[in-house]
């Protein structure tokens, strides 16, 4: 996980996980709409997952 990805996950979480698949982007987008912090946490968890 690069510094740029972490920074992007903090600023705009759905954009950071765009290459992880449609489901990840959708989940992160919904959580970001519900609140910024859940979206950031979801993006960081998805980025830390090696699969």
FENVENDA-V954922 format. One record per residue. RES is the residue in one letter. PHI is phi in degrees with one decimal (* if undefined). PSI is psi in radians with two decimals (none if undefined). Layout:
res:RES phi:PHI psi:PSI
res:RES phi:PHI psi:PSI
This chain:
res:X phi:* psi:2.11
res:X phi:-88.4 psi:2.87
res:X phi:-61.9 psi:-0.66
res:X phi:-63.1 psi:-0.72
res:X phi:-65.2 psi:-0.72
res:X phi:-64.7 psi:-0.76
res:X phi:-63.3 psi:-0.71
res:X phi:-66.9 psi:-0.64
res:X phi:-66.1 psi:-0.55
res:X phi:-77.6 psi:-0.69
res:X phi:-80.3 psi:-0.82
res:X phi:-145.7 psi:1.55
res:X phi:-55.1 psi:-0.75
res:X phi:-63.4 psi:-0.54
res:X phi:-70.8 psi:-0.48
res:X phi:-72.0 psi:-0.47
res:X phi:-107.8 psi:0.37
res:X phi:-64.4 psi:-0.50
res:X phi:-90.0 psi:0.04
res:X phi:-90.9 psi:-0.09
res:X phi:119.9 psi:2.85
res:X phi:-66.0 psi:-0.67
res:X phi:-63.4 psi:-0.73
res:X phi:-65.5 psi:-0.72
res:X phi:-65.6 psi:-0.74
res:X phi:-65.1 psi:-0.79
res:X phi:-63.0 psi:-0.78
res:X phi:-65.5 psi:-0.66
res:X phi:-65.2 psi:-0.76
res:X phi:-64.2 psi:-0.75
res:X phi:-67.1 psi:-0.57
res:X phi:-68.4 psi:-0.64
res:X phi:-66.7 psi:-0.62
res:X phi:-70.2 psi:-0.53
res:X phi:175.3 psi:2.54
res:X phi:-66.1 psi:-0.72
res:X phi:-64.0 psi:-0.80
res:X phi:-61.3 psi:-0.60
res:X phi:-66.0 psi:-0.72
res:X phi:-66.3 psi:-0.76
res:X phi:-62.8 psi:-0.77
res:X phi:-62.8 psi:-0.74
res:X phi:-63.8 psi:-0.74
res:X phi:-67.7 psi:-0.64
res:X phi:-66.3 psi:-0.75
res:X phi:-65.3 psi:-0.69
res:X phi:-68.9 psi:-0.52
res:X phi:-79.6 psi:-0.29
res:X phi:-73.7 psi:2.15
res:X phi:-73.8 psi:-0.29
res:X phi:-83.3 psi:none
